[in-house]
Amino acid sequence: MNDYQIIFQKRATDYHFAMQKFPEARKHEFNNLFSGIHFENNIHLLDVPSGGGYLRNYIPKNTKVTLGDFSEGFAIDEIQLVTPEKLPFESNTFDAVFSLSGMHHLDDVPQFVRECLRVTKTGGSFTFADVKKGTNVDTFLNEFVNTYNSLGHKGDFFNETSFETFADIQSSISNCQYKEYPFLFTTISEMTTFFKLFFGLDKASDSIIHKGIEDILGIKTTSKGIEVNWGLLCFQLKKE
Ligand SMILES: C[S@@+](CC[C@H](N)C(=O)[O-])C[C@H]1O[C@@H](n2cnc3c(N)ncnc32)[C@H](O)[C@@H]1O
C-alpha cells in the first residue's frame, strides 16, 4: 500500500460526514452501479473499498452484503480492513462484487481486479466505476483538489484500453461505458459544504470551491435544485 492509506485515514471522518449529511447527493452514481443487477433471494454481494458502506441505501434491505475497505479510517464496525493485493475471502464466494471510485490510488490495479474476480462466483459479475482519464472529473481531482487539499491528489485514472495488455482481465470485460450522472444538491451552500468535506478542500474558501466546480465541472440549476456534472467509466466483468 502507499501514502493514500495515511491520506484516507485523515480524510475518512470528513468524507463520511459529507456522505451522511447529504445522503442523496450521489444517488444517481450508486443507482447506476446497480443497474442490470437482479437482487434475487440469497444473493451475497461484496463492496470494496466500501468507504462507510453507503451502497446499503441502494439495495434491498434483506440483501447480504460484505463491506471491506483498505483504510483503517473507514474500517469500523461491520467494515472489514482488507488489502487489495489479497482479499481475505474464499474463492467463488460472492454473486456480485462492486467497487466505486476506489481503484485510482492502488499500486497494482490488475492484481486487485484478479482478486475481485477470484472471490466472485462462476457466472457472477464484478462491476467497477472510476474516473476516466482526460475528463473534467480528472481535471477537477488532479488539478483543483490537488491544489486545494493540503494532502494533494494524484489519481491514476482509466480509459477503455486500460486492461488491453492484461489478456485475462480484458477477456472478462463484458461492457465498458462512460456514464454521466450529476451530483444533486438543494442549494449552492449545500454543494460547497459537501465538496469541502468530501474532497478535503481545506485550503479553499467557499467562493473558490463554487468557482472551481462551476468552471471545471459545470453546474445546472433545475426545478429540482442544483446539479453538478459528474461521470465515471464503468466496467462490467463476467466470471466465466
Ligand atoms: C473515493 S473513496 C470511495 C469509497 C466508496 N466506494 C464510495 O463510493 O463512497 C475511496 C476509498 O478507497 C480507499 N482506498 C483507495 N486507495 C487506497 C489506498 N491506496 N490506501 C488506502 N485506502 C485506499 C479509501 O479508504 C476510500 O474508502
The ligand as an SDF file (V2000), in Angstrom:
LIG
                    3D

 27 29  0  0  0  0  0  0  0  0999 V2000
  -13.3440    7.8290   -3.0020 C   0  0  0  0  0  0  0  0  0  0  0  0
  -13.4630    6.6580   -1.7050 S   0  0  0  0  0  0  0  0  0  0  0  0
  -14.7530    5.6040   -2.3040 C   0  0  0  0  0  0  0  0  0  0  0  0
  -15.4810    4.8830   -1.2010 C   0  0  0  0  0  0  0  0  0  0  0  0
  -16.8510    4.3380   -1.5980 C   0  0  0  0  0  0  0  0  0  0  0  0
  -16.7120    3.2700   -2.5490 N   0  0  0  0  0  0  0  0  0  0  0  0
  -17.6990    5.4460   -2.1500 C   0  0  0  0  0  0  0  0  0  0  0  0
  -18.0220    5.4090   -3.3330 O   0  0  0  0  0  0  0  0  0  0  0  0
  -18.0400    6.3520   -1.3810 O   0  0  0  0  0  0  0  0  0  0  0  0
  -12.0170    5.7580   -1.9430 C   0  0  0  0  0  0  0  0  0  0  0  0
  -11.8680    4.6070   -0.9610 C   0  0  0  0  0  0  0  0  0  0  0  0
  -10.7580    3.8350   -1.3450 O   0  0  0  0  0  0  0  0  0  0  0  0
   -9.9510    3.5270   -0.2330 C   0  0  0  0  0  0  0  0  0  0  0  0
   -8.5940    3.4950   -0.8110 N   0  0  0  0  0  0  0  0  0  0  0  0
   -8.2900    3.5820   -2.1110 C   0  0  0  0  0  0  0  0  0  0  0  0
   -6.9780    3.5060   -2.3260 N   0  0  0  0  0  0  0  0  0  0  0  0
   -6.4280    3.3770   -1.1260 C   0  0  0  0  0  0  0  0  0  0  0  0
   -5.0760    3.2620   -0.7000 C   0  0  0  0  0  0  0  0  0  0  0  0
   -4.0730    3.2550   -1.5570 N   0  0  0  0  0  0  0  0  0  0  0  0
   -4.8650    3.1780    0.6000 N   0  0  0  0  0  0  0  0  0  0  0  0
   -5.8890    3.1660    1.4520 C   0  0  0  0  0  0  0  0  0  0  0  0
   -7.1870    3.2670    1.1020 N   0  0  0  0  0  0  0  0  0  0  0  0
   -7.4440    3.3760   -0.1780 C   0  0  0  0  0  0  0  0  0  0  0  0
  -10.2420    4.6000    0.7840 C   0  0  0  0  0  0  0  0  0  0  0  0
  -10.1750    4.1100    2.0900 O   0  0  0  0  0  0  0  0  0  0  0  0
  -11.6620    5.0320    0.4580 C   0  0  0  0  0  0  0  0  0  0  0  0
  -12.6180    4.3760    1.2250 O   0  0  0  0  0  0  0  0  0  0  0  0
  1  2  1  0
  2  3  1  0
  2 10  1  0
  3  4  1  0
  4  5  1  0
  5  6  1  0
  5  7  1  0
  7  8  2  0
  7  9  1  0
 10 11  1  0
 11 12  1  0
 11 26  1  0
 12 13  1  0
 13 14  1  0
 13 24  1  0
 14 15  1  0
 14 23  1  0
 15 16  2  0
 16 17  1  0
 17 18  1  0
 17 23  2  0
 18 19  1  0
 18 20  2  0
 20 21  1  0
 21 22  2  0
 22 23  1  0
 24 25  1  0
 24 26  1  0
 26 27  1  0
M  CHG  2   2   1   9  -1
M  END
$$$$
